[in-house]
Amino acid sequence: MRLILCPAVLFLVLGVLSVDGQTAGGAETLLRMPETLIDGLQPFTAKALETSPRVIDARLKMLAAEAREEESRSLTRPRADISLNEGYRKNDASNTSSFQTYYSANASQPLWHWNALDNQKLIAQIQRRLAENDYDEARRSFVVSIRERYCALVLQKLNLAEAEASRERRIAHLKVSSDQARSGQLSADVLTAEQLDVRADETHYDRKKMDFQRALREFAVLNGLPSFSGDDLPKEIPGVPAAALTLFNAEPSVVPPQNVAPAALARPEAELKTARLNEEIARVRMRPMVNLVAGADQDQTSGADQTAVLEYYGGLSVHWNIFDGFATRAAIRQARVLVRQNEKALAEARTALGDGLADGAADVALAARELQIAEERFILTASRQKVNDDLHKEGRLADADWQEHLAATQVERTNLYKLRAQLILTLAGQQLLRERATKPSKEIPFP
């Protein structure tokens, strides 16, 4: 069953939660606030996580990383192989010939490779965890994209309605001007100018209509739908409960716990760990590698009758690359450079994250102030509009003037809805950023 709460109910839900925005209940409430407040949004974000090409691609990459990790485990496991040959052999001295079977069976177990094989396994494990994080991040990013596009469609629909009303007012006024021009009360050039204005308004309306239809098609494709109608969009963006702001932690600096790789820094930290492990692997390339080996061979003959000889062997095998043309030295230098590059990238990511948290807190505060002013201003506008409606009904306000006042009220209402959507999305987005800055991906209760 789809759960859609009106703002009043949401206010009550928020009121019983802790004021601390970092509590589990408060955080999850803010993370899911757009779906809770905006009618019709929740089914799209739920279904999109199953059908989105972006999410499916991230899922496939995660499965591939899991397979590579499993493959890397074989590096330290025993290996065995067998070869079999059937050959024809002729002895000219004895003028005899025969078919003989030759085979070889071998087994080996890595004993000591200076942790190079274990480091390769760690690299595969890191890449698998990174792919899992990327999968979760792709799902979150897609939900955020759906929210933004859905709100944009709602506002586009309202703007289209305003453009249509403006066009109709122009057409109505043009009819009056045409009558005046026929009676000689209006000059021809003024009438021509108004006709051009009507044509311009019609073109403006047609442009907005085409853009709206295109946006509807793109939204349908994004969600894997054959089509999507603007009739299914809500007619308004509801108000933001005041308690929602108390749940948001406006502290600009949020520090993740020690030894925790937060989702926002998962990629640069994983890339740095991988670069360091690759440097360790490069450093031991010229060191002796020791394996335990055992096997059996039958590939020789002895005596006049060419009797097959079976040999068994077992023990230690040591491979020591003495000189490789300075290839290892170059590999170490390259690996060291990659470590420095990734250290720099991680430091820059940390700085960018801190700036994003600080800017986000400021964005929320400014968006809340803008919305508060718009809410108070619209109360005055609605009150004035009610007076104008009464005057128009009594015949004390001309229809043209009433239409102009009504149009101004509609424009202000649309701007109010825009600011509401902005605050709703900003609150949810900044709360998500704070979760990503302090928690591993799997611990974030979203989506």
Secondary structure, DSSP 8 states (H G I E B T S, - for coil): ------HHHHHHHHHTS-S-TTSHHHHHHHHTHHHHHSTT-HHHHHHHHHH-HHHHHHHHHHHHHHHHHHHHHGGGS-EEEEEEEEEEEEETTTTEEEEEEEEEEEEEEEEESTTHHHHHHHHHHHHHHHHHHHHHHHHHHHHHHHHHHHHHHHHHHHHHHHHHHHHHHHHHHHHHHHHHHHTTSS-HHHHHHHHHHHHHHHHHHHHHHHHHHHHHHHHHHHTT-S---GGGS-S------HHHHHHS---S-----TT---GGGHHHHHHHHHHHHHHHHHHTTTS-EEEEEEEEEEEEEETTTTEEEEEEEEEEEEE-----TTHHHHHHHHHHHHHHHHHHHHHHHHHHHHHHHHHHHHHHHHHHHHHHHHHHHHHHHHHHHHHHHHHHHTT-S-HHHHHHHHHHHHHHHHHHHHHHHHHHHHHHHHHHHHHHHHS-GGG----
